[in-house]
């Protein structure tokens, strides 16, 4: 998924788009890695783990520094790496049913890469609460704490589903 997202950002950057909208094809915005991938990570060498971390960091930096605004249209769960992606977007809009959480800490993975960005957005104590407990928060609390910018009415956000889309000039 990381390679596909980086490629999509490269393509959008070449076009005359004023804003980027990230939306999911399914019911979750992004729930992070699946269990098979997590099991595979446990068997990797330290070098392979470092390479994976660098790829994730590259994606996060790309989102954070993208030259156009990026909107995360969160119609469902944004958990683990998916919550990190939503955090890095310039705007995060969510339906009331959306759930956010840095849940990877519950299985022993520290969301270290996103912690720098989250701490800048919401402060040390709030970031530690979310990053060290792995608790899930709803869209209302996300907006109050800072990672979410706005809540939408019930239903879904009208956005291009399952892809990264741009709004042309």
N, C-alpha and C positions, 0 to 999 in steps of 0.2 A: 504494500500500500504506500509506503514512503516514496518509493521510486515513482509511482504513478502520480502522487501529489506534486512532487518536485517537477515532473514533466509538465503537468497541467499548469503550474505557475509559470514555467518557462514559456509555454504557448500563449498564455494570457498576457504576459508582459510584452510580447511581440505585437499584440493587437492594441487597438485604440479602445480600451475599456476604461471606464471611469471608476468602477467599483467591482469587487469580486464577492460573490455569494457562495458560501459553502453549505451544502445541504446533503442529507443522507437519502439513500434509496429505500432503506428499510425503516423499521420503527425506532431504531436507535441512531442518534447522530454519529456516535462512534463509541464502542465499548472497550476499546483498547485491544490488546492481543488476546487471541483465543488460547484455551488451555493447552492445546498441542504445541503452540509456539512457545508458551512459557515452559513447558516440559523440555523442549529442545534447548532453550536457553540454559537451563540447569546443567545440560551435558556439554555445553560449549567450552572452549578454552578461554582463558582470560583475554587473549588477543581478539578472539571472535566477539566476546562480549563488549570489548572496548570499541570494536568496529561498529557494532550495532548501536552503541551509545552515540558514536560520532554521527551516524546516519540520522538518528533521531534529533540530535542537536542541530544538524544541518537543516532539517525540515523546520524545526522550531525557529531558528534564526531567519530562515526564508520567510516564514509567515510574519514574524515580528518586524522585519525590515522591508517588507514588500512595498513597492513605491505607490501602490493604490490601496484605498481602504478595503479591508476584508470583513465581511459580515458572516458570522456563524449563525445559521438558521437552525436552531435546535428544536426538533419536533419530538424528541424522546430522550433517552439516556445519553449523557456525555460522561463516560467513566474512564478512569485511568488515562491512557494516552489521548483518548478522545476529549477528556476534560482539559488536558493540556493544550490541545489544538484550539478548543473553544476559548480558553483563557488568552491565548496569543492573538486571536483575531481582534481587530480594532473595535468591533461591535459584536455583542453576543445577544441575540434575540431568541427568546424561548417561549414555548407554550407553557401554561401553568403546570402541566403534568410532567414536564421535563425534570430530570434528576441529574445532578452534577456530583462528582466525587473523584478524589484521587485515591481510589480503592486499591491500587497495587500494593500499598503499604501493608494491607491485611495479609498478604502472602509473602512478605519479606522483601519487596522491591521498594526502594526509596525513590519517589518522583523528583530526583535531584535536579534534572535539567530544567524542568518547568518551575522549580522552587524559586529560582532567581527572578523570573518574570512575575510570578504570583506575588512574591514579597514586595516588589516594586509597586504593584497595583493596590494591594490591600493592607500592607504593613506586616511586621514580623509576627505579632501574636495571632492575628487572624489566619495568616498563612500557616503557622505551626499547627493551629487547631485543625485545619483541613488536611494538611500534608501528613501529620503524625497519627491522626485518629482514623483516617480513611472513611469518615462518616459521609453519608450522602446528604445533599441539601437540595431543596426544591428551587424552582425558578424565582420565587419570591425572595427567599433568603440569599440566593446568588446575586440578585439585584441589590439587596441591602448591603451585602458584604463587599461587592465590587466586581467580581468576575463576570456578572451578567449586566447588560445595559438596559434591557427592557423585556417586559412580558407582553405576550400577545394574547388575544382572546382564546377561548377554547377552540379545539379543532387543530388545525395545522397551519403552519406558516406557508404562505403561497410563494414558493421558491422553486428553482429548478431542482428536481429531486435526483439524488444519486450522482451528482457531478458537481464540479466547480464551474460556475457560470459567471459571465461578466455582463455588465451593463454598458453597451457601446456609447461612444460620444454622440 
